[in-house]
Amino acid sequence: MLKVLQSRSRKFKKSILIGVPVVAVIVFSSLAVLRNLSNAVKATDFNPGRIIDDSIFYNKDAMNVQQIQSFLNKQIGSCDTWGTGPSGKNDGRTAAQFAAAQNSNYWHKPPYVCINNYHENPNTGETSFEKGGGSFEGGISAAQIIYDAAQKYGINPQVLLVLLKKESLNLLDDNWPVKTQYKYAMGYACPDSGPGFSAACADSKAGFYKQMTLAAWQLKYYKDHHKDGGYSLKLGWNNIQYSPNPACGTKRVNIENVATLSLYIYTPYVPNDSALANYPGTSHCGAYGNRNFFMFFNRLFGSTLESKRIHSGIYERYIELGGEKGYLGDVDSEFFKTDKSIFQRFKNGFIVGSDSTGYWENYGKIRQRYSELGYEHGKMGLPLSGYFNTINNGRAQKYQNGFIVGSDSTGYWESIGLIRDKYAQLGYEHGKMGLPITQEFSTIQGGWFQKYQNGFIIGSPKSGYHESYGKIRERWNKIGNEKGALGFPTSDVIEEKGYKIQHYDKGDIIGNDNLGYWEIQGDVFKFYNSLNDTQKDKLGLPLKNEAWNDGKWTQNFERGLITGVGNKYILKIDK
């Protein structure tokens, strides 16, 4: 599928930007014209994730032919068909004189045909330029061409007009346009694959009728096929370039609707902060197509968004949180539906949910982590509660599949699954573990662990999940933790009178702060496990690890030792 990009490598008529490279200039109309835009909307109001609502973008009945024609007449005013008026270069020459003095195929002698009087025969390719200007037998007006394309492919004629304005060297306002402005009027089949990221337009797709019809067809194709997997961009989170130059970097954008996705496939760049702040000017590494679409549409036809309605379920929670005077602030978007949720954006966050889960706020650092985990399509699912306070100035939120919990000092982390179950048994953040300070991590042995303020929870499906902390953990780490001889813990730390013990897949770690903590493993462990409680009490705690001496293994305890090899071990108790 041919991809259409917004940038061009041309000389700009009626502009101080003549001959400037594409990356530096992608604005095709004079700055003076751009500054006449309405003050009702600012470029900084541009929402990269929702440039225009679907309901507006696909409203093919927004204008009839007569309304399109009246609009074009109003935009042009008086057309300088024969180039007798001033060139606009402040050099005293007429338009025709200026064109005649240029050594370029781009410029030509009159007639100059304005968009409101342009006609074209789609069968022969003849235009008003070859017929002396204006209408001719077999020719179709630009207004009719635009209307027919809109009707055939279900695209708002206003959208096509705005695309025409941003792609055609300001054809909607030009009172002495040249042929080339019509030739690639919609930027169709002009990918930025030429030298220096310049446009490499296909002559087979040239001509106003082809450009308008194919552009409308392309937009419908995006709508019908955006889920087919043929495009690098999709609904949801995307990394979108700032300009045709990949070195300029990307911005992570959550594309919320099909119309916005279509604009990005058509012109796959997002304006950077400088491009928005400097409107209508340019910026380093700036691309302006989608910025200009947003601004042009607002100026010419009003808002690109429907009224900002609040979903009834969301509204109830919004009011509970204080409405516009609460933390979330003013409404910032309409509500949107996904396959799993309804959500609405506010100045400082979101409310998201469903009728079955309820509607709950999501903002700040908890929202940031929720975003990293894939929102409701990730491992957490939808929220089931609002925010609530924890210890140490922490906060938490419950989700379908767990919690996100933490504080500004520890970070905010998911707490899910079997590790979460164990965390609950230990008293959550109020227990000995405290708050989590990392996400979950997998081990090469098929287990999982998570770090907390005061230790770890670690385990595997076979061993179960258990706490790991203090000096027993220190000893376990010294001998290789789960990768070492003992494997995973199979119990929590058990505190008995005078000592602590933790069981593992292949042994124990036992001891106290005075004698230290030592592992009992291997054949010594098998023999030790065969002893009864009375024998173990007489033996006492280990004083060191097992050692190989005189052809046998020996491990010393407080009041005796275990020694032997293979399946022949004996217990010696001091008298």
C-alpha positions as CSV (number, residue, x, y, z in Angstrom):
1,M,0.0,0.0,0.0
2,L,1.3,3.4,-0.9
3,K,2.0,5.6,2.1
4,V,1.3,9.3,1.9
5,L,3.5,11.7,3.8
6,Q,3.0,15.4,4.3
7,S,6.4,16.8,3.5
8,R,7.6,18.1,0.2
9,S,10.8,19.3,-1.4
10,R,9.8,22.2,-3.6
11,K,10.2,25.9,-4.1
12,F,7.6,27.8,-2.4
13,K,5.7,30.4,-4.3
14,K,4.7,33.5,-2.5
15,S,6.9,32.6,0.5
16,I,10.1,33.7,2.1
17,L,10.9,30.0,2.5
18,I,12.1,29.4,-1.1
19,G,14.5,26.5,-1.4
20,V,14.6,25.6,2.4
21,P,15.1,21.8,3.0
22,V,12.1,19.7,3.8
23,V,13.0,18.9,7.5
24,A,13.2,22.6,8.3
25,V,10.0,23.6,6.5
26,I,6.9,21.6,6.1
27,V,4.5,24.6,6.3
28,F,3.3,25.3,2.7
29,S,1.5,28.7,3.1
30,S,2.8,32.0,4.0
31,L,3.2,32.8,7.6
32,A,1.1,35.9,7.2
33,V,-1.8,33.8,6.2
34,L,-1.3,31.4,9.1
35,R,-1.4,34.2,11.6
36,N,-4.9,35.0,10.6
37,L,-6.2,31.8,12.3
38,S,-8.8,32.0,15.0
39,N,-7.7,32.7,18.6
40,A,-10.4,30.3,19.8
41,V,-8.0,27.4,19.9
42,K,-4.2,27.3,20.5
43,A,-1.7,24.8,19.0
44,T,-0.9,23.8,22.5
45,D,-4.5,22.5,22.8
46,F,-3.4,19.8,20.3
47,N,-4.1,16.3,21.7
48,P,-1.8,13.9,19.8
49,G,-4.0,10.9,20.8
50,R,-7.3,12.4,19.5
51,I,-6.9,15.0,16.8
52,I,-10.5,14.7,15.5
53,D,-13.5,12.6,16.5
54,D,-14.7,9.8,14.3
55,S,-18.2,11.2,14.2
56,I,-16.9,14.4,12.5
57,F,-14.2,12.8,10.3
58,Y,-16.7,10.3,8.7
59,N,-19.7,12.7,8.3
60,K,-20.0,12.7,4.5
61,D,-23.1,14.9,4.7
62,A,-21.5,17.8,6.4
63,M,-21.5,19.9,3.2
64,N,-23.3,19.6,-0.1
65,V,-21.9,20.7,-3.5
66,Q,-23.3,24.2,-3.2
67,Q,-21.9,24.7,0.3
68,I,-18.5,23.5,-0.9
69,Q,-18.6,25.9,-3.8
70,S,-19.6,28.8,-1.6
71,F,-16.8,28.0,0.8
72,L,-14.2,28.0,-2.1
73,N,-15.6,31.3,-3.4
74,K,-15.2,32.9,0.0
75,Q,-11.7,31.5,0.5
76,I,-10.4,32.8,-2.8
77,G,-12.2,36.1,-3.1
78,S,-10.9,37.7,-6.4
79,C,-8.9,35.4,-8.6
80,D,-6.0,36.9,-10.6
81,T,-6.6,34.7,-13.7
82,W,-4.3,36.7,-16.0
83,G,-1.6,37.6,-13.5
84,T,-2.2,41.3,-13.8
85,G,-2.1,41.9,-10.0
86,P,0.9,42.3,-7.8
87,S,3.1,39.3,-7.4
88,G,3.3,39.6,-3.6
89,K,7.1,39.9,-3.7
90,N,7.1,43.7,-3.2
91,D,9.2,44.2,-6.3
92,G,6.7,46.1,-8.4
93,R,6.1,43.2,-10.8
94,T,2.8,41.6,-11.6
95,A,2.3,37.9,-11.0
96,A,2.7,37.2,-14.7
97,Q,6.0,39.2,-14.9
98,F,7.4,37.5,-11.8
99,A,6.5,34.0,-13.2
100,A,8.1,34.8,-16.6
101,A,11.3,35.8,-14.9
102,Q,11.8,32.5,-13.1
103,N,13.9,29.8,-14.7
104,S,11.9,26.9,-13.5
105,N,9.3,24.5,-14.9
106,Y,7.2,25.2,-11.8
107,W,6.3,28.7,-13.0
108,H,4.3,29.3,-16.2
109,K,2.4,32.1,-18.0
110,P,-1.3,32.8,-17.5
111,P,-4.0,31.7,-17.2
112,Y,-3.9,31.0,-13.4
113,V,-6.9,29.0,-12.3
114,C,-8.2,29.4,-8.7
115,I,-9.7,26.4,-6.9
116,N,-13.2,27.9,-6.9
117,N,-13.1,28.0,-10.8
118,Y,-11.1,24.9,-11.5
119,H,-12.5,22.2,-13.7
120,E,-11.1,18.9,-14.8
121,N,-12.1,16.1,-17.2
122,P,-11.3,12.9,-15.3
123,N,-11.4,10.9,-18.5
124,T,-9.0,13.0,-20.6
125,G,-7.0,14.8,-17.9
126,E,-7.8,18.1,-19.4
127,T,-8.0,21.0,-17.0
128,S,-9.0,24.7,-17.0
129,F,-5.4,25.6,-17.5
130,E,-5.5,24.1,-21.0
131,K,-8.9,25.6,-21.8
132,G,-8.2,29.2,-21.0
133,G,-9.5,29.2,-17.4
134,G,-12.9,28.3,-15.9
135,S,-15.4,25.7,-17.0
136,F,-15.4,23.8,-20.2
137,E,-17.4,21.0,-21.8
138,G,-16.7,17.7,-20.1
139,G,-15.1,19.4,-17.1
140,I,-16.1,18.8,-13.5
141,S,-15.8,21.5,-10.9
142,A,-13.4,21.1,-8.0
143,A,-16.4,21.4,-5.6
144,Q,-18.1,18.5,-7.4
145,I,-14.9,16.4,-7.4
146,I,-14.5,17.0,-3.6
147,Y,-18.2,16.2,-3.0
148,D,-18.2,13.1,-5.1
149,A,-15.1,11.7,-3.4
150,A,-16.6,12.4,0.0
151,Q,-19.8,10.7,-0.8
152,K,-18.3,7.7,-2.5
153,Y,-15.8,6.9,0.4
154,G,-17.7,8.3,3.4
155,I,-15.3,11.1,4.3
156,N,-16.4,14.5,5.6
157,P,-15.8,17.1,2.8
158,Q,-14.5,19.4,5.4
159,V,-11.7,16.9,6.1
160,L,-10.8,16.8,2.5
161,L,-10.7,20.5,2.3
162,V,-8.5,20.8,5.3
163,L,-6.1,18.1,3.9
164,L,-6.1,20.1,0.6
165,K,-5.1,23.2,2.5
166,K,-2.2,21.6,4.3
167,E,-0.9,19.5,1.4
168,S,-1.2,21.8,-1.6
169,L,0.9,24.9,-1.0
170,N,-2.2,26.7,0.4
171,L,-4.3,26.1,-2.7
172,L,-7.5,27.2,-0.8
173,D,-6.2,30.7,-0.4
174,D,-4.1,31.2,-3.5
175,N,-5.4,33.8,-6.0
176,W,-2.9,32.8,-8.8
177,P,-2.1,29.1,-8.3
178,V,0.1,27.2,-10.8
179,K,-0.5,23.8,-12.3
180,T,1.8,21.9,-10.0
181,Q,-0.3,22.8,-6.9
182,Y,-3.1,20.8,-8.4
183,K,-0.9,18.0,-9.7
184,Y,-0.1,16.7,-6.2
185,A,-2.9,18.6,-4.3
186,M,-3.5,15.9,-1.6
187,G,0.1,14.7,-1.3
188,Y,-1.1,11.3,-2.4
189,A,1.7,8.9,-3.4
190,C,4.4,11.3,-2.3
191,P,6.4,9.4,0.3
192,D,9.4,11.2,1.9
193,S,11.9,8.8,0.3
194,G,13.7,11.3,-1.9
195,P,17.1,12.9,-1.3
196,G,17.2,14.6,2.1
197,F,13.8,13.1,3.0
198,S,12.2,15.0,0.1
199,A,9.0,13.9,-1.6
200,A,9.2,11.3,-4.3
201,C,5.8,11.7,-6.0
202,A,4.4,9.2,-8.5
203,D,3.4,10.8,-11.8
204,S,0.8,8.1,-12.3
205,K,-1.2,9.5,-9.4
206,A,-1.0,13.1,-10.4
207,G,-3.9,15.4,-11.2
208,F,-6.5,16.9,-9.0
209,Y,-9.3,14.4,-9.6
210,K,-6.9,11.4,-9.0
211,Q,-5.4,13.1,-5.9
212,M,-8.8,13.9,-4.3
213,T,-10.4,10.6,-5.2
214,L,-7.5,8.4,-4.2
215,A,-7.0,10.4,-0.9
216,A,-10.6,9.8,0.1
217,W,-10.3,6.1,-0.9
218,Q,-7.1,5.8,1.1
219,L,-8.8,7.2,4.2
220,K,-11.6,4.8,3.9
221,Y,-9.2,2.0,3.4
222,Y,-7.4,2.9,6.6
223,K,-10.8,2.8,8.4
224,D,-11.6,-0.6,7.0
225,H,-8.2,-2.3,7.2
226,H,-6.3,-0.7,10.1
227,K,-6.7,-4.0,12.1
228,D,-5.2,-6.2,9.3
229,G,-1.7,-5.8,10.5
230,G,-0.3,-4.1,7.4
231,Y,0.5,-0.8,9.2
232,S,3.2,0.0,11.7
233,L,0.8,2.3,13.6
234,K,-2.3,1.0,15.4
235,L,-4.9,2.0,17.9
236,G,-3.4,2.3,21.4
237,W,0.2,3.1,22.2
238,N,2.7,3.9,19.4
239,N,6.1,5.4,19.0
240,I,5.6,8.1,16.4
241,Q,8.5,10.0,14.7
242,Y,8.8,13.8,15.2
243,S,9.9,14.3,11.6
244,P,10.9,12.3,8.5
245,N,14.5,12.3,9.9
246,P,14.6,9.3,12.3
247,A,17.4,11.0,14.2
248,C,14.9,13.5,15.6
249,G,13.4,10.8,17.8
250,T,9.9,9.7,18.6
251,K,7.0,10.4,21.0
252,R,4.9,7.7,22.7
253,V,1.3,8.4,21.7
254,N,-1.9,6.6,22.7
255,I,-4.0,6.8,19.5
256,E,-7.6,6.8,20.8
257,N,-9.7,6.5,17.7
258,V,-9.7,5.5,14.0
259,A,-9.8,9.0,12.5
260,T,-6.7,10.0,14.4
261,L,-5.0,6.8,13.4
262,S,-5.9,7.5,9.8
263,L,-4.3,11.0,10.0
264,Y,-1.1,9.5,11.4
265,I,-0.9,6.7,8.7
266,Y,-1.5,9.5,6.1
267,T,1.1,11.8,7.7
268,P,3.1,9.7,10.2
269,Y,4.7,12.4,12.3
270,V,3.7,14.1,15.6
271,P,4.5,17.7,16.3
272,N,7.1,18.2,19.0
273,D,6.7,20.7,21.8
274,S,8.6,23.4,20.0
275,A,6.4,23.1,16.9
276,L,3.3,23.5,19.1
277,A,4.7,26.4,21.2
278,N,6.0,28.2,18.1
279,Y,2.9,28.0,15.9
280,P,2.6,29.1,13.2
281,G,6.3,29.0,12.8
282,T,8.8,26.2,12.5
283,S,11.1,24.3,14.8
284,H,14.1,22.1,14.8
285,C,13.0,18.5,14.1
286,G,9.4,19.7,13.7
287,A,6.8,18.3,11.4
288,Y,3.6,20.3,11.1
289,G,1.1,18.4,9.0
290,N,-1.1,17.1,11.9
291,R,-0.6,20.3,13.9
292,N,-1.8,22.3,10.9
293,F,-4.7,20.0,10.2
294,F,-5.9,20.6,13.8
295,M,-5.5,24.3,13.6
296,F,-6.9,24.7,10.0
297,F,-10.0,22.6,10.9
298,N,-10.7,24.7,14.0
299,R,-10.4,27.9,12.1
300,L,-12.4,26.9,9.0
301,F,-15.1,24.6,10.5
302,G,-15.0,24.7,14.3
303,S,-13.9,22.2,16.8
304,T,-12.5,18.8,15.8
305,L,-14.2,17.3,18.9
306,E,-17.8,16.8,19.8
307,S,-19.1,18.4,23.0
308,K,-17.3,17.0,26.1
309,R,-20.0,14.9,27.5
310,I,-19.4,13.0,30.8
311,H,-20.5,9.4,31.0
312,S,-23.2,8.9,33.6
313,G,-21.2,6.3,35.6
314,I,-18.0,8.4,35.4
315,Y,-19.9,11.5,36.4
316,E,-20.9,10.0,39.7
317,R,-17.3,9.2,40.7
318,Y,-16.2,12.6,39.3
319,I,-18.6,14.4,41.6
320,E,-17.5,12.2,44.6
321,L,-14.0,13.4,43.9
322,G,-15.0,17.1,44.0
323,G,-15.8,17.6,40.3
324,E,-13.8,20.3,38.6
325,K,-12.7,21.7,41.9
326,G,-11.2,18.3,42.9
327,Y,-7.8,16.9,42.0
328,L,-8.9,15.7,38.5
329,G,-9.9,19.2,37.4
330,D,-11.8,20.1,34.3
331,V,-13.1,17.6,31.7
332,D,-10.5,17.3,29.0
333,S,-12.2,14.9,26.5
334,E,-15.3,13.0,25.6
335,F,-15.7,9.5,27.1
336,F,-14.3,6.7,24.9
337,K,-15.2,3.1,24.7
338,T,-12.8,0.2,24.3
339,D,-13.5,-3.5,24.2
340,K,-13.2,-3.7,28.0
341,S,-13.9,-0.3,29.4
342,I,-15.2,3.3,29.2
343,F,-12.8,6.0,30.1
344,Q,-12.7,9.8,30.1
345,R,-9.7,12.1,30.4
346,F,-9.6,15.1,32.8
347,K,-7.0,17.8,33.2
348,N,-5.0,15.8,35.8
349,G,-5.9,12.2,35.1
350,F,-8.6,9.7,34.1
351,I,-11.6,7.9,35.3
352,V,-11.9,4.4,33.9
353,G,-14.1,1.4,34.4
354,S,-17.2,-0.5,33.4
355,D,-20.7,-1.0,34.8
356,S,-19.5,-4.3,36.4
357,T,-16.3,-3.0,37.9
358,G,-17.4,0.5,38.8
359,Y,-15.7,3.7,37.6
360,W,-12.5,4.8,39.4
361,E,-9.9,7.5,39.2
362,N,-6.5,6.8,37.8
363,Y,-3.7,9.5,38.0
364,G,-0.2,10.3,39.1
365,K,2.4,7.7,39.7
366,I,-0.1,4.8,40.1
367,R,-1.4,5.7,36.7
368,Q,2.1,5.8,35.3
369,R,2.7,2.3,36.5
370,Y,-0.7,1.2,35.2
371,S,0.3,2.6,31.9
372,E,3.6,0.7,31.8
373,L,1.7,-2.5,32.6
374,G,-0.7,-2.0,29.6
375,Y,-3.8,-0.5,31.3
376,E,-6.8,-2.7,31.3
377,H,-5.4,-5.0,28.6
378,G,-2.3,-5.8,30.7
379,K,-1.8,-8.0,33.7
380,M,-3.8,-5.7,36.1
381,G,-7.2,-5.5,34.4
382,L,-9.6,-2.8,35.4
383,P,-9.5,-0.9,38.7
384,L,-11.9,-2.0,41.4
385,S,-11.4,0.8,43.9
386,G,-10.3,4.3,44.3
387,Y,-7.0,5.3,45.8
388,F,-6.5,4.6,49.5
389,N,-3.7,5.4,51.9
390,T,-1.1,2.9,53.3
391,I,1.8,3.2,55.7
392,N,4.7,5.6,55.3
393,N,2.6,8.0,53.2
394,G,1.9,5.3,50.6
395,R,-1.1,4.8,48.4
396,A,-2.6,1.8,46.7
397,Q,-5.4,0.9,44.3
398,K,-7.1,-2.5,43.8
399,Y,-7.5,-4.0,40.3
400,Q,-9.2,-7.1,38.9
401,N,-5.9,-9.0,39.2
402,G,-4.1,-7.4,42.1
403,F,-3.0,-4.1,43.4
404,I,-0.6,-1.3,42.6
405,V,0.9,-0.1,45.8
406,G,3.8,2.0,47.0
407,S,5.0,5.5,47.9
408,D,7.0,8.3,46.4
409,S,10.2,7.0,48.1
410,T,9.7,3.3,47.3
411,G,8.0,3.7,43.9
412,Y,4.7,2.1,42.9
413,W,4.6,-1.5,42.0
414,E,2.2,-4.2,41.1
415,S,1.3,-6.9,43.6
416,I,-0.3,-9.9,42.0
417,G,-0.7,-13.6,41.8
418,L,0.9,-16.1,44.2
419,I,3.4,-13.6,45.5
420,R,0.5,-11.3,46.3
421,D,-1.3,-14.2,48.1
422,K,1.8,-14.6,50.3
423,Y,2.1,-10.9,50.9
424,A,-1.5,-10.9,52.1
425,Q,-0.7,-13.8,54.6
426,L,2.2,-11.7,55.9
427,G,0.0,-8.7,56.6
428,Y,0.6,-6.7,53.3
429,E,2.5,-3.5,53.9
430,H,1.6,-3.5,57.6
431,G,3.5,-6.8,58.1
432,K,7.1,-7.6,58.3
433,M,7.8,-7.1,54.5
434,G,6.7,-3.4,54.3
435,L,6.1,-1.9,50.9
436,P,7.3,-3.4,47.6
437,I,10.3,-1.7,46.1
438,T,10.5,-3.6,42.8
439,Q,8.3,-5.3,40.3
440,E,8.2,-9.1,40.1
441,F,11.2,-10.8,38.4
442,S,11.5,-14.3,37.1
443,T,14.4,-16.6,37.9
444,I,16.1,-19.1,35.6
445,Q,14.9,-21.9,37.8
446,G,11.2,-21.2,36.9
447,G,10.4,-19.1,39.9
448,W,9.5,-15.5,40.7
449,F,10.5,-13.0,43.4
450,Q,9.7,-9.5,44.5
451,K,11.7,-7.3,46.7
452,Y,10.2,-5.4,49.6
453,Q,11.5,-2.8,52.1
454,N,12.5,-5.6,54.6
455,G,13.1,-8.6,52.5
456,F,11.8,-10.7,49.6
457,I,9.0,-13.0,48.7
458,I,10.3,-15.8,46.4
459,G,9.2,-19.2,45.2
460,S,8.1,-21.4,42.4
461,P,4.9,-23.4,41.6
462,K,6.6,-26.5,43.2
463,S,8.0,-25.0,46.3
464,G,5.3,-22.4,47.0
465,Y,6.0,-18.7,47.8
466,H,7.7,-17.7,51.0
467,E,9.3,-14.8,52.8
468,S,13.1,-14.4,52.7
469,Y,14.8,-11.9,55.0
470,G,17.4,-11.2,57.6
471,K,20.4,-13.2,58.4
472,I,18.9,-16.5,57.1
473,R,18.5,-14.7,53.7
474,E,22.1,-13.4,54.0
475,R,23.4,-17.0,54.4
476,W,21.2,-18.3,51.6
477,N,22.6,-15.6,49.3
478,K,26.2,-16.5,50.2
479,I,25.6,-20.1,49.0
480,G,23.9,-19.1,45.7
481,N,20.3,-18.5,46.8
482,E,17.8,-20.5,44.6
483,K,20.6,-21.3,42.2
484,G,22.7,-22.9,44.9
485,A,22.6,-26.3,46.7
486,L,19.5,-25.6,48.8
487,G,17.1,-24.4,46.0
488,F,13.9,-22.5,46.8
489,P,12.5,-22.0,50.3
490,T,9.7,-24.4,51.2
491,S,8.6,-22.6,54.4
492,D,8.6,-19.2,55.9
493,V,11.2,-18.3,58.6
494,I,10.1,-20.3,61.7
495,E,11.0,-18.8,65.0
496,E,11.5,-21.2,67.8
497,K,12.7,-20.6,71.3
498,G,16.4,-19.7,71.0
499,Y,16.7,-20.1,67.2
500,K,15.2,-19.6,63.7
501,I,14.9,-22.1,60.9
502,Q,13.8,-22.0,57.2
503,H,13.3,-25.1,55.1
504,Y,14.4,-25.4,51.5
505,D,14.0,-27.9,48.6
506,K,17.3,-29.6,49.6
507,G,18.0,-28.7,53.2
508,D,17.6,-26.2,56.0
509,I,19.2,-23.0,57.3
510,I,19.1,-22.9,61.1
511,G,20.8,-20.8,63.8
512,N,20.6,-17.7,66.0
513,D,22.4,-14.4,66.2
514,N,25.0,-15.7,68.7
515,L,26.0,-18.9,66.9
516,G,25.4,-17.7,63.3
517,Y,23.2,-19.3,60.6
518,W,24.3,-22.5,58.9
519,E,22.9,-24.7,56.2
520,I,22.3,-28.4,56.7
521,Q,22.3,-30.1,53.4
522,G,22.9,-33.3,51.4
523,D,23.3,-36.6,53.1
524,V,23.9,-34.9,56.5
525,F,20.5,-33.3,56.0
526,K,18.9,-36.7,55.2
527,F,20.3,-38.2,58.4
528,Y,19.4,-35.1,60.5
529,N,15.8,-35.3,59.3
530,S,15.7,-38.9,60.4
531,L,16.4,-37.9,64.0
532,N,13.5,-37.5,66.5
533,D,12.9,-34.2,68.3
534,T,14.7,-35.4,71.5
535,Q,17.8,-36.3,69.6
536,K,17.8,-32.9,67.8
537,D,17.4,-31.1,71.1
538,K,20.3,-33.0,72.5
539,L,22.4,-32.2,69.5
540,G,21.6,-28.4,69.5
541,L,22.3,-25.9,66.8
542,P,25.0,-26.2,64.1
543,L,28.3,-24.4,64.7
544,K,29.5,-24.5,61.2
545,N,28.8,-26.0,57.8
546,E,29.7,-29.6,57.0
547,A,33.3,-30.4,56.1
548,W,35.1,-33.2,54.4
549,N,37.7,-34.8,56.8
550,D,39.4,-38.2,56.8
551,G,37.2,-39.6,54.0
552,K,33.9,-38.6,55.5
553,W,31.5,-35.6,56.0
554,T,31.3,-34.1,59.4
555,Q,29.2,-31.3,60.8
556,N,29.6,-30.0,64.3
557,F,26.7,-28.9,66.5
558,E,26.5,-27.4,70.0
559,R,26.6,-30.7,71.8
560,G,27.7,-33.2,69.3
561,L,28.2,-34.0,65.6
562,I,26.9,-35.9,62.6
563,T,29.5,-37.7,60.6
564,G,29.7,-40.3,57.9
565,V,29.5,-40.8,54.1
566,G,26.9,-42.2,51.7
567,N,24.1,-43.9,53.7
568,K,26.3,-44.6,56.7
569,Y,26.0,-41.6,59.1
570,I,26.2,-41.7,62.9
571,L,25.2,-39.3,65.6
572,K,27.7,-38.5,68.4
573,I,26.4,-36.6,71.5
574,D,28.8,-35.1,74.0
575,K,28.5,-36.5,77.4
